[in-house]
């Protein structure tokens, strides 16, 4: 089977590795960027995705470039703890939660794709500009290699993993309105700084208007040395300042947005100082997509942000694109007909992702910050003053169950990925923490 993947991001590269692991070797990834550089900021991979990556034999490589997140804390604008929960192996999972720089994760995946599928498996500087469906039942993929250089190639399957501004999605759903802004502007970046709290905690701080997310992505080489820290701050913009959902990753001077967060200085973390210590900040509107009625048309399907872009609430963006990729590979390996396989893949994933998108629009688990600010805008000494017994745990558990990263699901013998060959089982044993 000749398989084309549009996009060499996290989802596209994981899809290529998953297909190779399932026995499909004629796989080509088309990437519009002329070079695949380690760009971006941080992201968190939940244990359900980490299980799949470890199953692909990437555990050792990932541990070298990431931090095993030990705790997640939600705090109000005064820095008072709302809710703390252990994460990953600290919570009893067999696999960790990982905090990692997106570019380093992409580099690990890219190296593995080239090793397993060949040096030419990823074609940089080649954009998928569209597709047609000839009567033969294949997908005729239209490609651009630069200004005025066009080509078309026949493939038995096209996977649209080309992100939130997906061309494949636009061709498949010509009436789709595109990215939808929720009124929040995000500024984010990286900085080298001293670890805070226990050095393995992710914190989310804020109120009904603002959010701050900070977590380490590396470990100190020696005691007392700084670590690479991811930071992201978000705020609702005043009325009359619309955002262009297509305008992403604009450089932004810190003085433009830091006044909104000047009071977020705590004895364990100085947010303005952390932001100023970084080398640059990028600005973009917080957007998602409306859910689609279908992901598949003939022998063309979508995954990751192209299929179900969601607000970054709950660390599910990259996580769910990885799970998409493994479920797609399993479906193709388990069905004799390609279109039957794609229907099975979509049936397994689209309803759950539609529900998760809706949960993201309700702030996901970060809703506890809104609730704390609504119930006690002037602060509190203890969260028990504000929340009923078990209320916070229930919010967390419901979201984890919705995203299929709850403890019981992740640790169960059944797996999302393909077990057609013994490689996955061997990799699980080799890379188990």
C-alpha positions, 0 to 999 in steps of 0.5 A, spaced: 500 500 500 502 506 498 501 511 503 502 519 503 501 523 510 501 531 509 505 534 515 511 532 519 508 534 525 507 530 531 501 526 529 504 525 522 511 522 524 507 518 529 503 516 524 509 514 519 512 510 525 505 506 527 504 504 520 511 502 519 510 498 525 504 495 522 508 492 516 506 498 511 513 500 508 511 504 502 510 511 506 511 518 504 511 524 509 510 531 505 512 537 509 511 544 507 517 547 511 523 547 507 527 544 513 524 541 519 528 545 525 526 544 532 522 549 533 516 551 538 515 551 545 513 546 550 508 540 551 505 535 555 504 528 553 499 524 557 500 517 559 496 514 554 500 517 549 507 515 552 504 508 552 504 508 545 511 512 544 514 507 548 511 501 545 514 504 538 521 503 542 522 510 543 522 510 551 530 511 552 530 517 547 524 520 550 527 520 557 533 523 555 530 530 552 524 530 557 522 531 564 517 526 568 512 530 570 510 528 578 505 533 580 500 538 577 497 544 581 492 549 580 492 555 584 488 562 584 491 568 582 494 569 589 498 563 588 494 559 593 493 551 592 486 549 589 488 542 587 494 538 587 494 531 584 500 526 582 501 525 575 504 519 571 508 514 575 507 518 581 500 517 580 500 509 579 501 509 572 505 504 568 508 510 564 510 517 565 507 523 563 512 527 560 514 535 559 518 536 553 520 541 548 516 540 542 522 541 537 526 535 541 520 531 541 519 532 533 527 530 532 526 524 536 520 522 531 524 524 525 530 520 526 526 514 528 522 515 521 528 516 517 531 510 520 525 505 519 523 508 513 529 510 509 532 517 509 527 519 503 521 518 507 520 525 509 520 530 503 521 537 506 519 543 502 513 539 499 506 542 500 500 538 499 495 543 496 489 538 494 487 531 492 482 528 487 479 521 487 480 518 481 475 512 479 480 507 480 479 508 488 486 511 489 487 518 492 491 523 487 495 527 491 497 534 488 504 537 491 507 543 490 515 543 491 516 551 490 513 557 486 511 554 479 513 547 481 507 542 481 506 535 481 501 529 482 502 522 485 497 516 486 497 513 493 492 508 496 491 512 502 492 520 504 492 522 511 491 529 513 496 531 519 497 538 516 495 541 523 490 546 524 490 550 518 490 543 514 489 543 506 486 536 506 481 538 511 479 545 507 478 540 500 474 535 504 470 540 507 469 546 503 464 550 507 468 549 514 469 556 517 476 555 519 479 556 526 475 559 531 477 564 537 475 564 544 477 571 546 484 569 549 490 571 547 496 567 548 504 569 549 509 563 550 516 562 550 522 558 553 527 560 559 533 558 563 531 558 570 532 555 577 527 549 578 521 551 582 517 547 588 520 540 587 523 541 580 517 536 576 511 540 577 506 543 572 503 549 575 497 553 572 495 559 575 490 564 574 482 567 575 477 568 570 480 572 565 488 570 566 492 563 565 499 562 567 502 555 565 509 553 567 513 547 567 520 544 567 522 541 560 529 539 563 533 536 569 539 540 572 546 538 569 548 539 576 545 541 583 543 548 583 544 549 575 538 552 571 533 548 567 529 549 561 522 552 563 516 552 558 511 558 560 505 560 557 500 566 559 493 568 556 488 573 557 482 575 555 483 581 550 478 588 551 472 588 546 474 591 540 481 588 539 479 582 534 484 576 533 486 574 526 485 566 527 490 565 521 496 569 524 500 565 529 507 565 532 508 573 531 514 575 535 511 580 541 515 584 546 514 582 553 512 590 555 506 589 550 503 583 555 507 583 562 503 589 565 497 584 565 501 579 569 505 584 573 502 581 580 503 574 579 509 574 583 510 568 589 515 566 593 516 560 589 515 563 582 516 570 579 512 570 573 514 576 570 521 575 572 521 568 568 518 571 562 523 577 562 529 572 562 527 568 556 530 570 549 523 571 545 515 571 546 511 569 541 503 571 540 497 567 538 490 567 539 487 561 542 483 557 537 480 551 535 475 548 530 468 546 530 467 539 530 466 535 523 461 531 521 466 526 518 473 525 518 474 521 512 472 521 504 474 515 500 481 513 501 483 520 505 482 521 512 484 526 517 488 526 524 490 530 530 489 538 529 487 537 522 481 533 525 480 535 532 484 542 534 482 543 541 483 549 546 490 547 550 486 545 556 488 539 559 494 537 555 490 533 550 493 536 543 499 532 541 497 526 546 490 525 542 494 526 535 499 520 537 493 516 539 489 517 533 496 515 529 496 508 533 488 507 532 489 508 525 495 503 524 491 498 528 485 499 523 489 498 517 492 492 519 486 489 522 481 490 515 482 487 508 479 493 505 482 500 506 475 504 506 473 499 511 479 500 516 478 508 515 471 507 517 473 503 523 478 508 525 473 514 525 468 510 529 473 509 534 476 516 535 471 521 532 465 521 537 470 521 543 474 527 540 468 531 539 466 530 546 473 532 548 473 539 544 466 541 547 470 539 554 475 544 552 471 549 550 468 549 557 475 550 560 476 542 561 479 541 568 482 548 568 475 550 570 477 549 577 480 556 577 474 559 574 470 556 580 475 558 585 475 565 582 467 566 582 466 563 589 472 566 592 474 572 588 478 575 594 482 569 595 481 563 601 486 560 606 484 553 604 480 550 598 476 546 603 472 553 604 470 553 597 469 546 594 465 541 597 468 534 599 470 530 593 468 536 588 475 537 585 477 530 584 470 528 581 472 534 575 479 531 574 476 524 574 471 525 569 476 529 564 481 523 565 475 518 563 473 523 557 480 523 554 481 515 556 487 517 560 484 515 566 489 510 570 484 504 569 484 505 562 491 506 561 494 501 565 489 495 562 492 490 558 488 492 552 492 498 548 490 503 543 496 501 538 497 496 533 499 489 536 499 485 529 507 484 530 511 482 536 515 488 536 510 492 540 510 487 546 518 487 546 518 494 546 513 495 552 518 490 556 524 494 553 522 501 555 518 499 561 520 504 567 
